[in-house]
Amino acid sequence: MSALQVGPALSAYIARSQTAVIPERFRSLGRLHILDTLASIVACRDLDPARLARDFAIAQSGDARRSAATILGTTATAALGDAAFASAMAAHGAEINDFIPSAFVQPGPAVVSVALALAEQRGLSGEAVLRAVITGYELAGRIPKALGVGNLRRAGIANHGIGPVFGAGAAAASILGLAEDRIPDLITYCAQQAGGSWQWLLDVEHVEKSFVFAGMGARAGLNAALMAEAGFTGVRDSLDHPEGWMASKIFTGGDADRAGLIEGLGERTELIHTAYKRYPVGGPTQPAVQGLLELLPDLDAPAVDSVRIEMPGRWQAFRDAAMPALNLRYLTAIMLIDRRLDFVSAQSLERMASDPVVHDLMARVDVVHDPAQETPPGQPRTESARIIVTLKDGVVREIYVPHVVGFPSHPMSANEVEAKALELMAPALGAARAKEVVRAVADIETLPRAGVLAQLIAT
């Protein structure tokens, strides 16, 4: 057996999550991330990942009468697991939902979708949902860091797939009130289903990415909890046994942080490490987008000779990405042309593929690596960018963005999160109903039945 036993403490934390004292700061962050996720669902409900998942769920079980739940963002229903899957796919239908940069996971889509599906189906309260979501974020963020973010990357395993499985499973176990002696079975079935490949970087339509980041985790985590509730048994010390899942050579050594899995459980929260995306683009591209938007008043697209973007990290991925919302050359071009960043255009494969004016500007944009912007070893991950625009008359406009608002080091305020949610929801729901959603989530603890949120965002 391992010298450090983590399973018992983790089981106790999840099992007691519906009765433990939760600091108001944690509650406040939990409410804001629920709101941010619901707003993402509303904004993305008509995009391909959401549409395909919804059609798939309805085809599988749209006639379900028992164990049915609403596919969030719509009035359609499907069997519990199918509904949670489709809701999570919608929540990550574009690059606008939250993320934990230190863990490389995006917890909201899977965790919130599962918690709300169960709450609706079983008539549970907003207080139960909030507690479940806080619990789910804890596991979604801690598990990848315990295994080692670098270890996972070297093994070709996507943190983005592993974290949400455990996050959704923990949220489901919390809201179901699973007894402490059933949690080890939940954990082992999460471990058996945890996976995902970094090949999502090659995805073009954002569909496989939505599956890996959201839909897969929601379905697998929910199934693990329901199986444990139904009496399924398995390896009850999969986190501690020397031949168990967590003892794999892949997950030992390197940057694994086994102790971090249970350190300060209930006393600190992964929610403070969770970022908001202010703009509908990938996390590492946010600073460059912010800088370009700040420069726009002084720029005219026909007068631009070249744009150079210097950034840390995996710069090639954001120079050459086939996915529009991750391609900085494309994003730069449409911002120069439109003089703003449009949510629909940021996701438009058609425009990136066929707009000749966009192509002309893209040819004048380069993205390069700047080693000076790299975060020193052992320090929290940050994102930055330097944008250098050279005009045809030789004038140079330059801006350096050391951080973007929404990142953990510079979090959005509650007012800023609510403003973002209203901006995303109002086009589909109308301003009045969007404000009603904001008010309902702000008072989620008072809701006797949290399923009302599914009706509020249905279109």
N, C-alpha and C positions, 0 to 999 in steps of 0.2 A: 504493500500500500504506500501511496505517496506520503511524504512527511507532512505536507500541508493538505489538510482535508478541506475542500471547498464545497462539496455537495451538501452537507447538512446545513451550513449557514445559508446557502442559496435557497434551499427548500424552505427553511424557516421564514426567510424574507418574503418569498412569494406567497406562502400559505397565510401569513399574517398581514398581508398588504391591505386587506379590506378593513382592518381594525386598528392598524398602527397609527400613531400620531404623525401627521404629515405637515411639515412647516408651510406657512402661507406662501413663502417664496417659491417652493416647489409647486404648490397648487396654482399659483399665478402663471408660472411657466407652462404647466400642463394645459391650462385653459387656452393659452395663446397658441400652443402647438396643435391643439384640436381644431381651433378656428382656422389656422393656416392650412391644415390638411383639408378641411371641408371646402375652403375657398379654392384650393387646387383642384378638387373634384369638380366643382361647378365650372371652373374655367376650362377644364380639359375633357368634359363629358362627350364632346363631339369629335375629338381627335381619334385617329385610328386605333391606338392601344385600348382606349375606352370602348369604342364602338365594337371592335372585334371581340373583346372580352365579354361585353354585354350580350352580344348575339350568341356567343358560345355558351354562356351561362343559361340563357333562356332556352336555347336548343337542348341543353342537357336536362334542365329541371324547371323550366318556366311555368309548368303546370303544377308545381309542388303546392300542396295544401298543408302538409305537416312540415314543421321545421323550416318554414320559408322566412326570408328576410328581404328587405328592399335593396336593390342595387343603387347605391348612393348616387345622387344627382339625377335620378329618374324616378318614375312611378312604378317601374317594372319590379317584379319580385322573382326570386329563384330560391332553390334550396339553400340552406344556410352557408355551406361551404362554397357553392358556386357564386352566391351573392357577395360574400366577403372577397373572393378572388377577383370578381369583376370590379368591385368598388376600389380595391387596392390598385388594380391596373389603371383605372381612371385617375386616381390620385397622383400617379407618376406618369401620366400621359404626356407631360411636357416637363421642361426643366424649371419648375417653379416651387416644388415642395421643399420641406426642410431637410437638413443633412447634418451628420456628425463628422466633421472633417478629420478629427483625430482617430476615428474608427473606420472611415470610409464606408459609412452606411447611411441610408435614408429611411429613418424609422417610421415616420408618420403614416405613409400609405398603408402598410401592413398592420401596424399596431392599432391605429384609430379605426380602420375598417372592420377589423375583427371585433374590437370592443363594442362598437356600435351595432354590428350585426347580432351579436349575442344579447346585448341589452334590449334590442327591439324584439327579438324572438322570444325572450324569456321575461319580458316586462320589467326590466331592471332600471334602477335609478341613474340620474346623472352623476350622483356622488360615486356610485359603483364604477361608472365609466371612467371618471377622472382618476380614481385610484388605480384602475387597471391600466390606463394609459401611462401613468407615471411609472408603474412597475414594468411595463413593456419596454419603455425607453431605456430603463436601467439595464436590462439584459441585452437589448439590441446594441447598445454602445459598449458594454463591458466585455462581451464574449469575444469579438474580434481582437480587442486589445490584449485579452488574456492569452489568446492563441498566438498573437504576434502579427501585427499588420504586415511587417516585412516578410515573416514566415509565409503568410498566406499568398502574398504577391509572388514570392519565389516559387511557390508550389503551383501557381496558376489558378488558385482558388479565389473566387470573388468574395471579399468580405461582405459585399452588398447583398449576397444571397444568404450568407450564414447568419449575420446579425438579425435580420428581420424574422427568420424562422424562430429563433429563441425569443425575440421581442414579442411576436404575435402569440407564441405559446404561453409566455409568462402572463401577458395581458388576458388571454383566455382563461388560464388557470385561476388568475386573481378574480375575475368577474364571476366565474363558475363556483368560486369558493372551494376549490379542491383542497382536501385535507393534506396536511404536511407529509403524511406517509405515502401519498399518491404522486407528489411532485417528482421524486426520482424517476418514476416511469414516464412522466411528461418529458423530462430532460433527455432520457435515453432515446425516445422517439423523435425528439427534435434533432438530436445528434445524428440519428440514422438518415434524416432527410436533409440535413444541412449540406449545401453545395453551391455550385454556380461557377462559371468560368469567366475569366477576364476577356474572353472573346467578345463580350458585349461591346467592347470598344470598336468592333468592326461593324456593329449594327448600323443600319442606315435609317430605317423607318421608326425607330424608338419602340418597337413592339417587343422584341426580345429583351431589350433593356428594361422595359416596364415589368416584364415577367420576372427577370432575375432580381430586380431591386424591390419588387412589391408583390406581384401576384403569387409567385412561388412561395414566398415567406408567409403570406397570409394564409394560404391554403394548407401548407405543411404545419405551421404552428397551431392553427385551429384544429386540424386533425389530431395532432399529438395530444392536445388537451382533451378533446372529446374521447379519444381512445383511452386515456388514463381515467377519465370519469367513468367510462364503460367497463373498466376493470382490466384492461390490457396490462400485462406485466412485461418486464424486460430486465436489462442489466441495471441494477439499482444504484450502482456506484460508478457509472460511466465516466464521471469527471475525476474520480480518485483512484480507480483500480489501475495497477501498473500496466495492464494490457487493455485498458479501456480507451475510449475515443480520444480523450484529451491527452493521453500519454503517447499518442502517435509521434514518431520522430519528426514529422512535419511541424508539430506544434510545440516542440521542446527546444530549448536553446534559442539562439537568435534574439529577437526582441519580445519573446513571450513574457507575459506578466501575470503569472498564475495568481499571485497574491492580490493583484488588482481586481480580480473577479469578485472578491468579497470585502475588500477594504472599504470601510465606511458605509456599508450598506444601510440605507435609511438615514444616514447623516449627511452625505453629499449626494449629488444627483448628476446623471449624465445630461440632464436638461440644460445645465449651464454650459455644456460643451456642444450644444446643438445650435446650428446656424439657420438663419432664414435666408432665402434667396429673394433679394429685392427685385431682381430682373429675371425674365423667363429664359435664362441661359444657364449653362453648366457652372458649378461653383467656382472653379479656377478661372473662368472667363469673366466673372463679375467685376473685378477691379478695372480691367481694360474697358469694359462696357461703360462703367461709371466715368472713367476718364474721357472717353470719346464723347459721351453725352455732355460733359462739362465743356469740352472744346467746341462743340457744334455751333454755338453762336458766332464764333470767329471763323467758321469754315464754310466754303461753298464747293460742292462736289466737283464741278468742272475745273475749279482752280487747284485741286489737289494733284500734286505730282506723285507723291509716295507717302505711305504710312508704315512706320516701323513700330512693332509692339515687342517690348522686352519683358520677359516674365520668368519666374522660377518654375521648377517642377517639370512635368511632362509636356513641354511646350510643343513638341511635334504633333501630339494628339490634337491640339487645339489649332494648329496651323492647317492640318490636312484632314480633319475629321469629315467623314461623309455625312454626318448628322448635322443639320443646319444650326441647331442651338448650341453646338459645341465648336463650330468652325468660326474662329475669330476673323478670318479674312472675309467670309460671307457676312458676318454680323457687322463688321466695319462698313462694308459696302452698302448694306441696306440702311444703316443709320445715316450715312452721308447723303444718300439719295432721298430718304424719307424725312430726314431731320428729326427723327425720333426712333425709339425702338418699339415696334409693333409686336404684340403677342403672337398674332397669326403669322406674320412674316418670319418671325424668329424660328418657327417650326416648319416653314414651307420648303419642302423638297423640290416642288415644281419650280419655285422662283430661283432657287439655287442652281437648278439644272438648266433652266431655259431663258433666263432674263439676260440679254446681251449687255445691258448697261451695268448690271451687277457683275458680270464676268469681266468687263473692262476694268472696273474698280478693284475687283479681287486680285487682278494681275499686278496691281500697284501696292498691294499690302503684303508685308512680310511679318512673320512672328519668329522671334529668336530667343535663345536662352540667355539669361543674365545670371551668372553664378553669384553675383553680389547680392541678389535678392533671395538666395536660398536661406532657409531657417537653419540656424546652427543646430548640431545634434543635441538632442535632449530637450529642446525647446518646443512649445506648442506650434503646430502647423499654422501658418498664416498664408494669405494670398496677397499679391501686389502686382503692379504693372507700371511700366513707363511707356507712354505713347508719344511718338515723335512724328509730327506731320510736316512734310515739306511741301510748300506751295510752288506752283510753276514760276512764280516771280522770285523764288529763292528764299522767301520768308519761312521761318521755321516756328511751328507752334509745338510746345512740349508740355507734358504734365506727368507727374509721378503720383500714383495712387498707392499709398503704403498699406491700405486696408480698405475694405468695403463695409459699409454699415450693414449689419446682419450677421457678420462673422462673430464667433464667441468673444473675441477680444474687444469688439465694438458692437454689442447687440442692439437690435431694434428696441425701441421703447414700446410699451403696450399700445400707445396711440399710433405708432408707425405700423405695427402689425395689423391693427384694426383698419387703418387706412388702406393698406395693401389688400386686405380681404375684401373691403368694399369695392375697390377698384376691379378686382377679379370677378366678384359676384354680381355687381350691379347690371352689367350688360345682359345677363341671362335671367336674373331674378327680379330686376327692377330695384331702384334705390331703397324703397320702403322695406321690401322683404329682406334685402341684404342687411339693412340695419337691424331687422328683427333677428336674423341669425346671429349677428354680433352680440346683441343683448342676451339672447338665449344662452350662448356659450359662456358669456361673462358670468351668468347666474346658473351654470350647469349643475352645481350642487343642489339647487332647489328643485330640479326637475324630478317629479316622481317617476316618470317614464322617459328615459333618454331617447326612445324611439321617435319622439316628436321631432328630433333634429333631422331625421331622414325625410320626414314630410316637409320640413321647412326648406330644404335645399332641392326638393324634387321639381323637375321641369318636364 
